[in-house]
Amino acid sequence: MVTENIKSALIQALGKDNVIYEPEDLLVLGYDATPGLHHTPHIVVYPTSTETVQSALLIAREHKIPITPRGSGTGLSGGSIPAEGGIVLCLNRMNKILEIDQENLTVTAEAGTITLDIATAVAEKGLFYPPDPASQKISTIGGNVMEDAGGLRCLKYGVTGDYVMALKCVLPDGTIITTGGKSVKDVAGYSFKDLLISSEGTLAIITEVTLKLIPPPQAKQTMLAYFDDIKTAGKAVSDIIAAKIIPSTMEIMDKTTINCVEDYASIGLPRDIAALLLIEVDGHPAVVEEDSHGVVSVLKKVGATKVSTAQNEEEALELATARRMALSAMARVSPSTLMEDATVPRSYMSQTFAEIEKLAEKYGLTVGTFGHAGDGNLHPTVLCDERDADQMKRAHAFFDDLYTKVLEWGGTVSGEHGIGIAKRDYLSRQIGPGGVAVMKRIKDAFDPDGILNPGKIFADD
């Protein structure tokens, strides 16, 4: 419980305008984008510098109060929900781009900076930041690092963690450290930077991020392929990779998702097909031409019913936007959307689609599937109503059975959404008790008082 003395200490350290404690203002900060999860914080603080983050942490440590870091709250596993109440430390007032270093090809930004703002700012300098999570218009770079967010382009370009060169952060005891730097090579000591990536705010609070940039591709081509059978679409993905072609983007949407997107945006997608693949190749113009021909050849050979190419940049952007709005479109037709993050080796794509169809029928659920097909990273999404206890029980049973198969095939319970609260039990099934024990020892070393984002990643003992 946050006492008046603690509230006064936080106001003195951060300023009255940066501390929120009225009950009606706190309510919304107990959610993220995961249905069925909510814990109201006792108080919320908005630091404006690394030093004010430090002050909040020192107060939390002194009084043994849980403190949960938060960005825009777009997470899909409950990572920024204050599971044990206490203080929510919201970083999105720390939103400055501090430097674009064109000589070293880096950008440094505060943790609360919106992802798309970073990409836009570096593009104006003729540079390219590839990671593009679907939430990029609102998600923060600190949250992206904490969850190691992916995106549409991660097949070719990798995920957020592949671009992190340095982090400034505050440890639970108030120590401020910087790990990593602008050097391309750096193997001095333990790689704390890599340990902090995807740690979901359980080890430290990131305040600044330095990211690697690259030159933008000279050309690109966007293609759309339609299929009468979703398993054939899955085979097309495997065959394109087997042909040694690595598109920058290879996204899939099934029939349910396509119809939701059409209801929402009316961009002219056919409603009678079973699935579509959105594929983009980029690079040198000669390579783009060669890879485009190769992709079309594989698609025709595998049995795509139609293959078309975007005629201009505007059409290509419209198609990519349609994919990015998939979850939003489904949310419009159902009170709740329970989306998961099942990821398998690409060779198991067809089997995964077949399993999703089988389990949806078994549990009597409507499931839309979309995702990053080129990575084997799928987002089966149950259209449901969290007020219907029986339906939610069936939805969770659906995912429980699906993850059993995913793990059997050598997959993972999270490709980009993290573990948070929602997938703690799944993590223990994947890495076993030994793996969980090692992670807990690392957590205890960083945070012996257990104040930093408690209740996340690990299932209760």
N, C-alpha and C positions, 0 to 999 in steps of 0.2 A: 504494500500500500504506500502511496506517495503522500507524505505528511506535508503540512504547511511549511515546515522548515526546509524540506527538500524542494518544494515548489519555489520558495523564496531564493534558495541557493541557485536554482536553475535560471530564474529571472535575472538575478544579479550577474550571473556568468554569461548569459546569452542575450539579455535584453528582453523587456516585456513583450515586444512585438513578435518575438521568436519563440514564445512559449504558449501553448494552447492547453487548456484544462477544462473548459466547459463541456459537460456531457454530450450535448448535441453536436459539438464540433469534433469530438473524439470518435464518434460512431463510425464514420466513413473510413477512418484510418485503421480500422480493424479488419478490413477485407483486402484481398487481392483479387485476381481474376479466376480463382478456384472456387467452384460452387460448393456450398455446404460447409465452408470453413469461415469462422469469425471469432475473434477475441478482441474485445475493446481495450485499448491501452488506458492507463491511468493518467498519462500526461504525454504531450507531444512537443518535441523541441526541433527547431529549425536552425542548425548551425550555419554560419556564413564564412567559416574559415577552418583550417585544420586545428587551430588553437582552440576554437570554441567546441569542436568535436572532442578534443582532449579534455576540456573542462567538464563537459557532460559525462564523459566516461569516468573521470575521477570522482564525480559526485555519485554516480551509479555504483562504483566500486566501494566507496566509503560506506554506503548504506546497503550494500548487497542487493541492489534492485536490478531486475532484468532490463536490458536495453537492446532494442531491436532496430537495426538499420533498415532504411526504406528509401526507395526512389519514387517512381511513379505508380508502383503497385500493380504492374502489368503481369506479374509472375503467375505461373500456372501450377504451382505445387505448394503454395502456402508459405514460401520462404520469408516473406516480409510481414507476416501476420504475427502480432505479439502473443505467442502461445501462452505465456505466463503473465500477461499484463505488463505492468511497469512502464518504462519509457520507450516511446517510439522516437527514433532519431531520424528525421526526414531530411535528406540531403539535397532536395531539388531547388533550394535557394543558392546552392554552390554550383552555378551553371555557366561559368566563364570558360571560353577557350583561351588558354593562357599563352600558347605559342604554336605557330606553324613553322617548323624548321625545314625550309626547302633544301638546305645543304645536306642535312642528315636524313631527310625524308621521314620526319616524325611530326606528330601533333600531340600537344599536352593539354589536357582539359580537366576541369574539376569534375568530381564524380557525379554531380547532378546534371551535367550537360546532356541534352537530348541527343540521341544517336544520330538522327538525320541532320541535325544542325552541324555536327562534326563533319559528316560526309559532304554536306553542301559547301561548308567553308573550305575544305581542302580541295574540292572540285574546282572552286573558283581560282585556285592557285595551280590548276593543271595536274592535280594529284588525285589519288584514288584510295579510299578506305573501303575494302570489299565487304566485310560482314554487314548483313542487311536483315536483321530479324523482322518478322512481320509487324512487330510493334514499334518499329524504328521511329515513327512520328511522335511517339510519346515516351518510350522507354529511355532510361538514362544509361550512360556508359558505365557507371559504377555497378548498376544492376546487371548489365550485360556481362561484366567481368565476374561478378559474384555467381552467376548462373552459367558462365561460359556459353553465352547465347550463340545460336547458329544463324540460319537464314537461308534465303533462296539460292545464294551464290556459294554456299559452303562446300558443295561437291568439288569444285575446282580450287576455290580460294581458301577454304578452311574456316574455322570458327573464331570467335572473339579472342580466345586465348592465344591463337597463333600470331596475333598482332600486338600483344601486350609486351612492351619493352621495359617499362618501369612502373612502379606503383609507389605512391606515398600513402601511408596508412598510420592509424593509431591503434596500438595494442590495448588489450583490456586493462592493463595497469597504467595507461596513459602515455606510454613511451611512443614517440613519433619516430618512424623509420622510413627510409626509402630503400627499395629493393629493385635491382636492375638499373638500367641506364640506356643511353643512346648508342653504346658500343654494340656492333653487330655480334661480336663474340664476347661472352662473359661467363666464365665457369669458376668464379671466385667463391668458394664456399657453398653452402646449401642454397638451392634455388628456391628461396622463400617466395619469390614472385609466382612461380608455378604452383606452389603449395596453396597460395591464397586464391588463385583462379579457381572458380567453382566451389569455393568453401562456404558460400551462402551466408556470409556475414557472421560465421561462428568463431572465427579466429582473430579477425581484425576488422576495423572499419576503414575502407578505402576512401581517401579524400581527393587524390589526383591520379590520373592515368596518362602514361605516355604510350602512344600507339605507333606502330610501323605503318608507313604509307608506301604505295607503289605507283608506277606510272599507269594511267588508265589504258585499257585495251584500245587499239586503233580502229577496230571494226567489230561488229557483232551481227548475228542473224538469229531471229526468233522464229521458231516453228511450233505448230500445233498439230497433234496427231489424235485422231478419234479411234475408239475401239468398241467393238460389240461385246467384248468379254474382258473383265478387269484383270483376269489372270494372264491374258495375252499382253496387256499393258505392262504387267510386272515382268514378263519374259522379255519384252522389248527393252526395258531398262537394263537387265542383265546382259542382253546381247549387244547393246550399244557399248557398254563398258568392256565386254569381252573383245569387241572390235578395236579396242585401244583408242577410243574416242572419249575424252573427258569434257563434257559440256560444262559451261559455267553454271547452268541451271538445268535441272531436270525434275519438274514438279508434277504431281499427279492429283487428280480430283475424280472421285467416283460419281455415280449418277445422282445420289442424294445431294452431294455438295454442289454439283453443276446446277441442279434445279433451284437450290437455295440462292446461289449466286445470281442466276437469271432473274429470279423473283426480286432480288435486291437491286441489281444494276442494269439488267436488260441489255447486255452487250452482244447478243446474238449467238450464244452457245447453243448447240442442238440439245434438246431435252431427252431424246430417245436413245442416246448412246450410253454404254456402260461405264466408260471412263475416258479421260483425256490426259495426254501428256503435254506439258508446256516445256519446251526445250530451247535453250539459248546457247550458242557457241560464240566465243569471242577470241580476239587476239589479232595477229597480223592478217591483213585482208586475204592473202593467199591461203593461210591456214584455215581461216573461217570458211572460205569457199570449199576447200577440200573436206573439212569436217562436216559441213552442211550436207554435201553430197553423200558422205558416208552415213550420216544419221538417217537421211531419207531412204537410202538403200536398205538399211537394217529394218526400218519401220515397215517398208513395203514387203520385205521378205517375211517378217514375222506375222503380217496379216492385219496391219492397221487399215481401217476402212477408208480413211481420208487423211491426207497430210497437206497442210497449207503453210505458207510462210508469211510473216508480217511484211507488208509492203513499205512501211516507213517507221520511223522512231515512235510516232504517236500511237500507231496500232500496236507496236511491241509493248509500249508502256501500259496501254489499256489491258492487254492480256496479263501482264505481270500484276497489275493492280487487282484484277479479278481474282487471281490466286491469293493475294495478300488479304483480301476481304472475306475469305472463306469462312472463318470463325464468326466474324460479325454477321455475315449473311445467315448462318445457321442459328445464331442467337436470336434473330428476329422471328423465327418460326417456332421457338420452343422456350418455355420459361427458364430452363437451365440447359447448359451444354457441358457435359462431362468429357473433357478432352484429355487423352493420354499421349504418351511419347514413346511408343514401342519402336525399338530400333533393332534391325536384324542384319546379318551379312546380306549383301545384295543378291546372292544366289538363292536366298530364301524368300524373295519378294512374292513370288506366285503363291507359295504355300501360306504366307501370312495373309494375303487377301482371301484365300480360300477359308482359312481359319476364322477370320473376322466374319465372313458371310455365314459360316456354320454356327458360330456362337451367337450372332445376332438373332438367327432363327430359333436357336435353343432357348434363349432367354426372352424372346418376344420383344425385341428392342429395335428402334430405328437408329441406325448407325451411319453416319457419313464419314468417309475416309479421304483425307488429303494429306499432303506432306511432301517431304524432300526425297522423292523416290530414288534419286541418284545416290543418296547416302544410306538407303535402307531405313530412313527415319520417317515413320508414318504417324499420323495423328488421327487414329480412330476416335470419333466423337459421338457420344451417345446423346441424342436429343431427348431430354427428360424434364422432369419437374421435381426439384429437390423437396417439395412439400409432400410428395408421394413416397412414403417410406418403402412400400413394396417395390416400386419401380427403381428406387435408388439401390435397394438391396440387390436386385437383379443386375443393375448396371455395374455394381462393384464385383459381383460374381463373374460377369462377363470379362472384366479386365483381369481378375484373378486367374481365370482359365487361360486368357490370352498370354499373360506374362509367363505362365508355366511353359507354354510352347516357345515363347520368345527366348527364354533362358535355355531351354532344351536345345535350341538351334544355335546357341552361342551368341545370342543378342544381349542387349542391355535394357534395363528398366527406364533409362533416361538418356536420350541423345542430346538434349539441349534445354530441358525445362527444369532440371535439378530434382532434388529429393524432397526438401522442405518437410512439411508435415504429411503430405498426401502419400508419399511413397517410402516411408521409413521401413515398413515391413517388407516391401519388395527389395529394398537394398540389401537387407540381411539375407534374403534368399539368394541374391546374386553373389555376394562376396563372402558369405559364410561368417561364422562367429569369430574366426581368427582375424578376418579382415576388419570386422566391426571393432574388435578389441584394439587393434592397432590405431584405427582412426580415433577412438576414444582417448587413447594415450596422447595422441597429438593434440587433441582438443584440450585435455587437462594441462598439458605443458604450456599452451598459449593462454588458457583461461581457467586457472585453478579454482577461481570463485564461481565459475559457471554462470556468469552474468550476461555473456554476449550471445544473443539470439538463442536462448535455450529452447529445447523441445523440437529442434530441427535435426534432420538427417538420421538420427539414431532412434530406434524404437525404445519404448520404456523397458527397463530391466524387469 
